[in-house]
């Protein structure tokens, strides 16, 4: 049966739980408009990806 023989220390417990914390996505600047965009995605504000327009975005 899987019963712990010794009490787990706080440091060991927190070290193990630290690997499960959420990480914020890395953001980069859009080359066209300068907005914050996730890498390898179309810019939601201008519709450009790698220097060319992929989708048309209506200016509201």
N, CA, C, O and CB atoms as a CASP TS submission, in Angstrom:
PFRMAT TS
TARGET T0000
AUTHOR 0000-0000-0000
METHOD Language model
MODEL 1
PARENT N/A
ATOM      1  N   UNK     1       0.835  -1.182   0.000  1.00  0.00           N
ATOM      2  CA  UNK     1       0.000   0.000   0.000  1.00  0.00           C
ATOM      3  C   UNK     1       0.879   1.244   0.000  1.00  0.00           C
ATOM      4  O   UNK     1       1.915   1.273   0.665  1.00  0.00           O
ATOM      5  CB  UNK     1      -0.950  -0.001   1.212  1.00  0.00           C
ATOM      6  N   UNK     2       0.474   2.268  -0.739  1.00  0.00           N
ATOM      7  CA  UNK     2       1.280   3.471  -0.838  1.00  0.00           C
ATOM      8  C   UNK     2       1.054   4.424   0.314  1.00  0.00           C
ATOM      9  O   UNK     2       0.313   5.400   0.193  1.00  0.00           O
ATOM     10  CB  UNK     2       0.997   4.166  -2.124  1.00  0.00           C
ATOM     11  N   UNK     3       1.692   4.138   1.426  1.00  0.00           N
ATOM     12  CA  UNK     3       1.557   4.997   2.595  1.00  0.00           C
ATOM     13  C   UNK     3       2.899   5.666   2.853  1.00  0.00           C
ATOM     14  O   UNK     3       3.924   4.984   2.881  1.00  0.00           O
ATOM     15  CB  UNK     3       1.081   4.187   3.844  1.00  0.00           C
ATOM     16  N   UNK     4       2.922   7.010   3.046  1.00  0.00           N
ATOM     17  CA  UNK     4       4.195   7.676   3.277  1.00  0.00           C
ATOM     18  C   UNK     4       4.829   7.260   4.602  1.00  0.00           C
ATOM     19  O   UNK     4       4.154   7.184   5.629  1.00  0.00           O
ATOM     20  CB  UNK     4       4.005   9.177   3.247  1.00  0.00           C
ATOM     21  N   UNK     5       6.129   6.992   4.565  1.00  0.00           N
ATOM     22  CA  UNK     5       6.832   6.589   5.773  1.00  0.00           C
ATOM     23  C   UNK     5       7.209   7.795   6.621  1.00  0.00           C
ATOM     24  O   UNK     5       7.195   7.736   7.851  1.00  0.00           O
ATOM     25  CB  UNK     5       8.074   5.790   5.418  1.00  0.00           C
ATOM     26  N   UNK     6       7.553   8.907   5.934  1.00  0.00           N
ATOM     27  CA  UNK     6       7.932  10.134   6.629  1.00  0.00           C
ATOM     28  C   UNK     6       7.086  11.295   6.119  1.00  0.00           C
ATOM     29  O   UNK     6       6.533  11.252   5.020  1.00  0.00           O
ATOM     30  CB  UNK     6       9.439  10.433   6.440  1.00  0.00           C
ATOM     31  N   UNK     7       7.006  12.302   6.922  1.00  0.00           N
ATOM     32  CA  UNK     7       6.273  13.507   6.529  1.00  0.00           C
ATOM     33  C   UNK     7       7.069  14.262   5.462  1.00  0.00           C
ATOM     34  O   UNK     7       8.287  14.404   5.570  1.00  0.00           O
ATOM     35  CB  UNK     7       6.004  14.421   7.764  1.00  0.00           C
ATOM     36  N   UNK     8       6.368  14.744   4.430  1.00  0.00           N
ATOM     37  CA  UNK     8       7.036  15.470   3.359  1.00  0.00           C
ATOM     38  C   UNK     8       7.300  16.906   3.816  1.00  0.00           C
ATOM     39  O   UNK     8       6.415  17.569   4.355  1.00  0.00           O
ATOM     40  CB  UNK     8       6.182  15.448   2.056  1.00  0.00           C
ATOM     41  N   UNK     9       8.523  17.372   3.594  1.00  0.00           N
ATOM     42  CA  UNK     9       8.877  18.733   4.017  1.00  0.00           C
ATOM     43  C   UNK     9       8.150  19.767   3.162  1.00  0.00           C
ATOM     44  O   UNK     9       7.703  19.474   2.053  1.00  0.00           O
ATOM     45  CB  UNK     9      10.404  18.950   3.928  1.00  0.00           C
ATOM     46  N   UNK    10       8.039  20.988   3.702  1.00  0.00           N
ATOM     47  CA  UNK    10       7.356  22.058   2.975  1.00  0.00           C
ATOM     48  C   UNK    10       8.090  22.397   1.687  1.00  0.00           C
ATOM     49  O   UNK    10       7.462  22.665   0.662  1.00  0.00           O
ATOM     50  CB  UNK    10       7.231  23.306   3.852  1.00  0.00           C
ATOM     51  N   UNK    11       9.419  22.387   1.735  1.00  0.00           N
ATOM     52  CA  UNK    11      10.191  22.737   0.553  1.00  0.00           C
ATOM     53  C   UNK    11       9.988  21.714  -0.562  1.00  0.00           C
ATOM     54  O   UNK    11       9.811  22.091  -1.720  1.00  0.00           O
ATOM     55  CB  UNK    11      11.670  22.849   0.904  1.00  0.00           C
ATOM     56  N   UNK    12      10.013  20.447  -0.231  1.00  0.00           N
ATOM     57  CA  UNK    12       9.823  19.407  -1.241  1.00  0.00           C
ATOM     58  C   UNK    12       8.416  19.480  -1.833  1.00  0.00           C
ATOM     59  O   UNK    12       8.232  19.301  -3.037  1.00  0.00           O
ATOM     60  CB  UNK    12      10.073  18.014  -0.634  1.00  0.00           C
ATOM     61  N   UNK    13       7.436  19.741  -0.988  1.00  0.00           N
ATOM     62  CA  UNK    13       6.052  19.853  -1.440  1.00  0.00           C
ATOM     63  C   UNK    13       5.882  21.053  -2.362  1.00  0.00           C
ATOM     64  O   UNK    13       5.267  20.937  -3.423  1.00  0.00           O
ATOM     65  CB  UNK    13       5.103  19.967  -0.242  1.00  0.00           C
ATOM     66  N   UNK    14       6.419  22.200  -1.970  1.00  0.00           N
ATOM     67  CA  UNK    14       6.285  23.413  -2.773  1.00  0.00           C
ATOM     68  C   UNK    14       7.071  23.326  -4.078  1.00  0.00           C
ATOM     69  O   UNK    14       6.649  23.871  -5.098  1.00  0.00           O
ATOM     70  CB  UNK    14       6.747  24.619  -1.974  1.00  0.00           C
ATOM     71  N   UNK    15       8.213  22.642  -4.045  1.00  0.00           N
ATOM     72  CA  UNK    15       8.999  22.462  -5.263  1.00  0.00           C
ATOM     73  C   UNK    15       8.216  21.642  -6.278  1.00  0.00           C
ATOM     74  O   UNK    15       8.226  21.955  -7.469  1.00  0.00           O
ATOM     75  CB  UNK    15      10.345  21.782  -4.947  1.00  0.00           C
ATOM     76  N   UNK    16       7.549  20.612  -5.824  1.00  0.00           N
ATOM     77  CA  UNK    16       6.763  19.773  -6.725  1.00  0.00           C
ATOM     78  C   UNK    16       5.557  20.539  -7.264  1.00  0.00           C
ATOM     79  O   UNK    16       5.240  20.430  -8.448  1.00  0.00           O
ATOM     80  CB  UNK    16       6.301  18.494  -6.006  1.00  0.00           C
ATOM     81  N   UNK    17       4.882  21.312  -6.416  1.00  0.00           N
ATOM     82  CA  UNK    17       3.703  22.060  -6.843  1.00  0.00           C
ATOM     83  C   UNK    17       4.055  23.238  -7.739  1.00  0.00           C
ATOM     84  O   UNK    17       3.210  23.711  -8.498  1.00  0.00           O
ATOM     85  CB  UNK    17       2.941  22.552  -5.638  1.00  0.00           C
ATOM     86  N   UNK    18       5.299  23.717  -7.659  1.00  0.00           N
ATOM     87  CA  UNK    18       5.712  24.872  -8.463  1.00  0.00           C
ATOM     88  C   UNK    18       5.716  24.562  -9.950  1.00  0.00           C
ATOM     89  O   UNK    18       5.562  25.469 -10.769  1.00  0.00           O
ATOM     90  CB  UNK    18       7.090  25.340  -8.039  1.00  0.00           C
ATOM     91  N   UNK    19       5.888  23.304 -10.311  1.00  0.00           N
ATOM     92  CA  UNK    19       5.915  22.949 -11.728  1.00  0.00           C
ATOM     93  C   UNK    19       4.524  22.971 -12.351  1.00  0.00           C
ATOM     94  O   UNK    19       4.404  22.917 -13.575  1.00  0.00           O
ATOM     95  CB  UNK    19       6.536  21.577 -11.909  1.00  0.00           C
ATOM     96  N   UNK    20       3.470  23.050 -11.538  1.00  0.00           N
ATOM     97  CA  UNK    20       2.098  23.042 -12.041  1.00  0.00           C
ATOM     98  C   UNK    20       1.505  24.439 -12.153  1.00  0.00           C
ATOM     99  O   UNK    20       0.346  24.588 -12.540  1.00  0.00           O
ATOM    100  CB  UNK    20       1.229  22.196 -11.146  1.00  0.00           C
ATOM    101  N   UNK    21       2.285  25.469 -11.818  1.00  0.00           N
ATOM    102  CA  UNK    21       1.723  26.817 -11.844  1.00  0.00           C
ATOM    103  C   UNK    21       1.518  27.268 -13.286  1.00  0.00           C
ATOM    104  O   UNK    21       2.266  26.864 -14.176  1.00  0.00           O
ATOM    105  CB  UNK    21       2.640  27.809 -11.092  1.00  0.00           C
ATOM    106  N   UNK    22       0.504  28.108 -13.521  1.00  0.00           N
ATOM    107  CA  UNK    22       0.269  28.595 -14.887  1.00  0.00           C
ATOM    108  C   UNK    22       1.339  29.596 -15.303  1.00  0.00           C
ATOM    109  O   UNK    22       1.862  30.342 -14.475  1.00  0.00           O
ATOM    110  CB  UNK    22      -1.121  29.238 -14.997  1.00  0.00           C
ATOM    111  N   UNK    23       1.656  29.604 -16.588  1.00  0.00           N
ATOM    112  CA  UNK    23       2.677  30.522 -17.104  1.00  0.00           C
ATOM    113  C   UNK    23       1.994  31.501 -18.055  1.00  0.00           C
ATOM    114  O   UNK    23       1.142  31.106 -18.851  1.00  0.00           O
ATOM    115  CB  UNK    23       3.840  29.743 -17.830  1.00  0.00           C
ATOM    116  N   UNK    24       2.363  32.759 -17.972  1.00  0.00           N
ATOM    117  CA  UNK    24       1.804  33.763 -18.860  1.00  0.00           C
ATOM    118  C   UNK    24       2.357  33.555 -20.271  1.00  0.00           C
ATOM    119  O   UNK    24       3.541  33.258 -20.430  1.00  0.00           O
ATOM    120  CB  UNK    24       2.119  35.192 -18.347  1.00  0.00           C
ATOM    121  N   UNK    25       1.520  33.707 -21.289  1.00  0.00           N
ATOM    122  CA  UNK    25       2.021  33.508 -22.648  1.00  0.00           C
ATOM    123  C   UNK    25       3.012  34.598 -23.033  1.00  0.00           C
ATOM    124  O   UNK    25       2.846  35.761 -22.666  1.00  0.00           O
ATOM    125  CB  UNK    25       0.862  33.479 -23.644  1.00  0.00           C
ATOM    126  N   UNK    26       4.038  34.212 -23.772  1.00  0.00           N
ATOM    127  CA  UNK    26       5.019  35.182 -24.239  1.00  0.00           C
ATOM    128  C   UNK    26       4.426  36.044 -25.335  1.00  0.00           C
ATOM    129  O   UNK    26       3.800  35.523 -26.257  1.00  0.00           O
ATOM    130  CB  UNK    26       6.280  34.479 -24.739  1.00  0.00           C
ATOM    131  N   UNK    27       4.614  37.363 -25.253  1.00  0.00           N
ATOM    132  CA  UNK    27       4.065  38.276 -26.235  1.00  0.00           C
ATOM    133  C   UNK    27       5.188  38.945 -27.005  1.00  0.00           C
ATOM    134  O   UNK    27       6.268  39.193 -26.467  1.00  0.00           O
ATOM    135  CB  UNK    27       3.172  39.322 -25.565  1.00  0.00           C
ATOM    136  N   UNK    28       4.923  39.232 -28.266  1.00  0.00           N
ATOM    137  CA  UNK    28       5.877  39.964 -29.087  1.00  0.00           C
ATOM    138  C   UNK    28       5.134  41.114 -29.756  1.00  0.00           C
ATOM    139  O   UNK    28       3.904  41.164 -29.739  1.00  0.00           O
ATOM    140  CB  UNK    28       6.556  39.030 -30.148  1.00  0.00           C
ATOM    141  N   UNK    29       5.890  42.035 -30.345  1.00  0.00           N
ATOM    142  CA  UNK    29       5.280  43.179 -30.998  1.00  0.00           C
ATOM    143  C   UNK    29       4.957  42.854 -32.453  1.00  0.00           C
ATOM    144  O   UNK    29       5.715  42.162 -33.133  1.00  0.00           O
ATOM    145  CB  UNK    29       6.200  44.400 -30.913  1.00  0.00           C
ATOM    146  N   UNK    30       3.830  43.359 -32.911  1.00  0.00           N
ATOM    147  CA  UNK    30       3.452  43.230 -34.316  1.00  0.00           C
ATOM    148  C   UNK    30       4.341  44.173 -35.115  1.00  0.00           C
ATOM    149  O   UNK    30       4.501  45.337 -34.749  1.00  0.00           O
ATOM    150  CB  UNK    30       1.925  43.551 -34.541  1.00  0.00           C
ATOM    151  N   UNK    31       4.919  43.677 -36.204  1.00  0.00           N
ATOM    152  CA  UNK    31       5.810  44.494 -37.024  1.00  0.00           C
ATOM    153  C   UNK    31       5.050  45.580 -37.768  1.00  0.00           C
ATOM    154  O   UNK    31       5.629  46.605 -38.128  1.00  0.00           O
ATOM    155  CB  UNK    31       6.562  43.621 -38.013  1.00  0.00           C
ATOM    156  N   UNK    32       3.762  45.366 -38.002  1.00  0.00           N
ATOM    157  CA  UNK    32       2.969  46.315 -38.774  1.00  0.00           C
ATOM    158  C   UNK    32       2.430  47.453 -37.913  1.00  0.00           C
ATOM    159  O   UNK    32       2.629  48.623 -38.242  1.00  0.00           O
ATOM    160  CB  UNK    32       1.820  45.599 -39.450  1.00  0.00           C
ATOM    161  N   UNK    33       1.747  47.122 -36.807  1.00  0.00           N
ATOM    162  CA  UNK    33       1.084  48.158 -36.006  1.00  0.00           C
ATOM    163  C   UNK    33       1.691  48.345 -34.621  1.00  0.00           C
ATOM    164  O   UNK    33       1.400  49.340 -33.958  1.00  0.00           O
ATOM    165  CB  UNK    33      -0.370  47.826 -35.861  1.00  0.00           C
ATOM    166  N   UNK    34       2.529  47.412 -34.168  1.00  0.00           N
ATOM    167  CA  UNK    34       3.178  47.550 -32.869  1.00  0.00           C
ATOM    168  C   UNK    34       2.369  47.031 -31.695  1.00  0.00           C
ATOM    169  O   UNK    34       2.771  47.227 -30.548  1.00  0.00           O
ATOM    170  CB  UNK    34       3.497  48.964 -32.634  1.00  0.00           C
ATOM    171  N   UNK    35       1.249  46.380 -31.941  1.00  0.00           N
ATOM    172  CA  UNK    35       0.422  45.844 -30.866  1.00  0.00           C
ATOM    173  C   UNK    35       1.059  44.576 -30.291  1.00  0.00           C
ATOM    174  O   UNK    35       1.884  43.942 -30.948  1.00  0.00           O
ATOM    175  CB  UNK    35      -1.006  45.548 -31.376  1.00  0.00           C
ATOM    176  N   UNK    36       0.680  44.212 -29.078  1.00  0.00           N
ATOM    177  CA  UNK    36       1.167  43.000 -28.440  1.00  0.00           C
ATOM    178  C   UNK    36       0.427  41.795 -29.021  1.00  0.00           C
ATOM    179  O   UNK    36      -0.801  41.731 -28.971  1.00  0.00           O
ATOM    180  CB  UNK    36       0.985  43.073 -26.898  1.00  0.00           C
ATOM    181  N   UNK    37       1.182  40.843 -29.574  1.00  0.00           N
ATOM    182  CA  UNK    37       0.608  39.677 -30.240  1.00  0.00           C
ATOM    183  C   UNK    37       1.338  38.429 -29.770  1.00  0.00           C
ATOM    184  O   UNK    37       2.537  38.475 -29.498  1.00  0.00           O
ATOM    185  CB  UNK    37       0.690  39.816 -31.786  1.00  0.00           C
ATOM    186  N   UNK    38       0.624  37.318 -29.674  1.00  0.00           N
ATOM    187  CA  UNK    38       1.277  36.047 -29.387  1.00  0.00           C
ATOM    188  C   UNK    38       2.064  35.621 -30.617  1.00  0.00           C
ATOM    189  O   UNK    38       1.614  35.845 -31.741  1.00  0.00           O
ATOM    190  CB  UNK    38       0.240  34.956 -28.979  1.00  0.00           C
ATOM    191  N   UNK    39       3.230  35.012 -30.428  1.00  0.00           N
ATOM    192  CA  UNK    39       4.056  34.660 -31.581  1.00  0.00           C
ATOM    193  C   UNK    39       3.391  33.624 -32.502  1.00  0.00           C
ATOM    194  O   UNK    39       2.657  32.749 -32.042  1.00  0.00           O
ATOM    195  CB  UNK    39       5.393  34.130 -31.103  1.00  0.00           C
ATOM    196  N   UNK    40       3.662  33.740 -33.800  1.00  0.00           N
ATOM    197  CA  UNK    40       3.155  32.836 -34.836  1.00  0.00           C
ATOM    198  C   UNK    40       1.639  32.871 -34.948  1.00  0.00           C
ATOM    199  O   UNK    40       1.012  31.856 -35.250  1.00  0.00           O
ATOM    200  CB  UNK    40       3.607  31.421 -34.556  1.00  0.00           C
ATOM    201  N   UNK    41       1.051  34.032 -34.707  1.00  0.00           N
ATOM    202  CA  UNK    41      -0.396  34.208 -34.835  1.00  0.00           C
ATOM    203  C   UNK    41      -0.666  35.491 -35.623  1.00  0.00           C
ATOM    204  O   UNK    41       0.176  36.387 -35.664  1.00  0.00           O
ATOM    205  CB  UNK    41      -1.087  34.259 -33.429  1.00  0.00           C
ATOM    206  N   UNK    42      -1.825  35.574 -36.236  1.00  0.00           N
ATOM    207  CA  UNK    42      -2.227  36.778 -36.956  1.00  0.00           C
ATOM    208  C   UNK    42      -2.552  37.865 -35.939  1.00  0.00           C
ATOM    209  O   UNK    42      -3.167  37.597 -34.907  1.00  0.00           O
ATOM    210  CB  UNK    42      -3.451  36.500 -37.888  1.00  0.00           C
ATOM    211  N   UNK    43      -2.134  39.093 -36.237  1.00  0.00           N
ATOM    212  CA  UNK    43      -2.402  40.218 -35.335  1.00  0.00           C
ATOM    213  C   UNK    43      -3.898  40.511 -35.343  1.00  0.00           C
ATOM    214  O   UNK    43      -4.463  40.746 -36.412  1.00  0.00           O
ATOM    215  CB  UNK    43      -1.585  41.486 -35.755  1.00  0.00           C
ATOM    216  N   UNK    44      -4.561  40.505 -34.179  1.00  0.00           N
ATOM    217  CA  UNK    44      -6.002  40.749 -34.165  1.00  0.00           C
ATOM    218  C   UNK    44      -6.372  42.201 -34.449  1.00  0.00           C
ATOM    219  O   UNK    44      -7.510  42.475 -34.829  1.00  0.00           O
ATOM    220  CB  UNK    44      -6.569  40.344 -32.837  1.00  0.00           C
ATOM    221  N   UNK    45      -5.438  43.140 -34.275  1.00  0.00           N
ATOM    222  CA  UNK    45      -5.785  44.545 -34.478  1.00  0.00           C
ATOM    223  C   UNK    45      -5.620  44.993 -35.925  1.00  0.00           C
ATOM    224  O   UNK    45      -6.380  45.842 -36.391  1.00  0.00           O
ATOM    225  CB  UNK    45      -4.940  45.414 -33.584  1.00  0.00           C
ATOM    226  N   UNK    46      -4.636  44.437 -36.654  1.00  0.00           N
ATOM    227  CA  UNK    46      -4.438  44.878 -38.042  1.00  0.00           C
ATOM    228  C   UNK    46      -4.627  43.760 -39.063  1.00  0.00           C
ATOM    229  O   UNK    46      -4.847  44.049 -40.240  1.00  0.00           O
ATOM    230  CB  UNK    46      -3.057  45.462 -38.198  1.00  0.00           C
ATOM    231  N   UNK    47      -4.548  42.484 -38.650  1.00  0.00           N
ATOM    232  CA  UNK    47      -4.780  41.364 -39.565  1.00  0.00           C
ATOM    233  C   UNK    47      -3.561  40.945 -40.357  1.00  0.00           C
ATOM    234  O   UNK    47      -3.695  40.192 -41.322  1.00  0.00           O
ATOM    235  CB  UNK    47      -5.863  41.712 -40.509  1.00  0.00           C
ATOM    236  N   UNK    48      -2.366  41.407 -39.983  1.00  0.00           N
ATOM    237  CA  UNK    48      -1.147  41.073 -40.717  1.00  0.00           C
ATOM    238  C   UNK    48      -0.410  39.913 -40.053  1.00  0.00           C
ATOM    239  O   UNK    48      -0.474  39.739 -38.836  1.00  0.00           O
ATOM    240  CB  UNK    48      -0.229  42.297 -40.813  1.00  0.00           C
ATOM    241  N   UNK    49       0.284  39.130 -40.859  1.00  0.00           N
ATOM    242  CA  UNK    49       1.148  38.057 -40.391  1.00  0.00           C
ATOM    243  C   UNK    49       2.330  37.956 -41.338  1.00  0.00           C
ATOM    244  O   UNK    49       2.143  37.782 -42.542  1.00  0.00           O
ATOM    245  CB  UNK    49       0.380  36.701 -40.301  1.00  0.00           C
ATOM    246  N   UNK    50       3.536  38.062 -40.816  1.00  0.00           N
ATOM    247  CA  UNK    50       4.784  38.009 -41.588  1.00  0.00           C
ATOM    248  C   UNK    50       4.799  39.019 -42.731  1.00  0.00           C
ATOM    249  O   UNK    50       5.229  38.698 -43.839  1.00  0.00           O
ATOM    250  CB  UNK    50       4.994  36.609 -42.143  1.00  0.00           C
ATOM    251  N   UNK    51       4.333  40.235 -42.468  1.00  0.00           N
ATOM    252  CA  UNK    51       4.432  41.312 -43.437  1.00  0.00           C
ATOM    253  C   UNK    51       3.361  41.359 -44.499  1.00  0.00           C
ATOM    254  O   UNK    51       3.408  42.237 -45.361  1.00  0.00           O
ATOM    255  CB  UNK    51       5.707  41.234 -44.088  1.00  0.00           C
ATOM    256  N   UNK    52       2.397  40.456 -44.480  1.00  0.00           N
ATOM    257  CA  UNK    52       1.336  40.526 -45.467  1.00  0.00           C
ATOM    258  C   UNK    52      -0.017  40.371 -44.777  1.00  0.00           C
ATOM    259  O   UNK    52      -0.123  39.735 -43.728  1.00  0.00           O
ATOM    260  CB  UNK    52       1.527  39.444 -46.552  1.00  0.00           C
ATOM    261  N   UNK    53      -1.044  40.958 -45.379  1.00  0.00           N
ATOM    262  CA  UNK    53      -2.355  40.948 -44.777  1.00  0.00           C
ATOM    263  C   UNK    53      -3.029  39.599 -45.021  1.00  0.00           C
ATOM    264  O   UNK    53      -3.158  39.147 -46.159  1.00  0.00           O
ATOM    265  CB  UNK    53      -3.211  42.094 -45.330  1.00  0.00           C
ATOM    266  N   UNK    54      -3.447  38.981 -43.948  1.00  0.00           N
ATOM    267  CA  UNK    54      -4.048  37.647 -44.025  1.00  0.00           C
ATOM    268  C   UNK    54      -5.564  37.754 -43.896  1.00  0.00           C
ATOM    269  O   UNK    54      -6.298  37.110 -44.646  1.00  0.00           O
ATOM    270  CB  UNK    54      -3.474  36.718 -42.923  1.00  0.00           C
ATOM    271  N   UNK    55      -6.037  38.564 -42.947  1.00  0.00           N
ATOM    272  CA  UNK    55      -7.465  38.777 -42.773  1.00  0.00           C
ATOM    273  C   UNK    55      -7.734  40.270 -42.817  1.00  0.00           C
ATOM    274  O   UNK    55      -6.863  41.078 -42.493  1.00  0.00           O
ATOM    275  CB  UNK    55      -7.974  38.154 -41.441  1.00  0.00           C
ATOM    276  N   UNK    56      -8.941  40.631 -43.219  1.00  0.00           N
ATOM    277  CA  UNK    56      -9.306  42.049 -43.236  1.00  0.00           C
ATOM    278  C   UNK    56     -10.013  42.368 -41.929  1.00  0.00           C
ATOM    279  O   UNK    56     -10.938  41.669 -41.515  1.00  0.00           O
ATOM    280  CB  UNK    56     -10.214  42.398 -44.470  1.00  0.00           C
ATOM    281  N   UNK    57      -9.558  43.440 -41.287  1.00  0.00           N
ATOM    282  CA  UNK    57     -10.129  43.855 -40.012  1.00  0.00           C
ATOM    283  C   UNK    57     -10.830  45.179 -40.241  1.00  0.00           C
ATOM    284  O   UNK    57     -10.230  46.128 -40.746  1.00  0.00           O
ATOM    285  CB  UNK    57      -9.034  43.972 -38.892  1.00  0.00           C
ATOM    286  N   UNK    58     -12.117  45.244 -39.867  1.00  0.00           N
ATOM    287  CA  UNK    58     -12.882  46.474 -40.050  1.00  0.00           C
ATOM    288  C   UNK    58     -12.503  47.480 -38.972  1.00  0.00           C
ATOM    289  O   UNK    58     -12.469  47.137 -37.790  1.00  0.00           O
ATOM    290  CB  UNK    58     -14.402  46.190 -40.018  1.00  0.00           C
ATOM    291  N   UNK    59     -12.222  48.695 -39.359  1.00  0.00           N
ATOM    292  CA  UNK    59     -11.907  49.766 -38.404  1.00  0.00           C
ATOM    293  C   UNK    59     -13.220  50.272 -37.803  1.00  0.00           C
ATOM    294  O   UNK    59     -14.068  50.826 -38.502  1.00  0.00           O
ATOM    295  CB  UNK    59     -11.113  50.940 -39.098  1.00  0.00           C
ATOM    296  N   UNK    60     -13.364  50.070 -36.503  1.00  0.00           N
ATOM    297  CA  UNK    60     -14.620  50.466 -35.845  1.00  0.00           C
ATOM    298  C   UNK    60     -14.448  51.751 -35.083  1.00  0.00           C
ATOM    299  O   UNK    60     -15.397  52.236 -34.467  1.00  0.00           O
ATOM    300  CB  UNK    60     -15.110  49.372 -34.903  1.00  0.00           C
TER
END
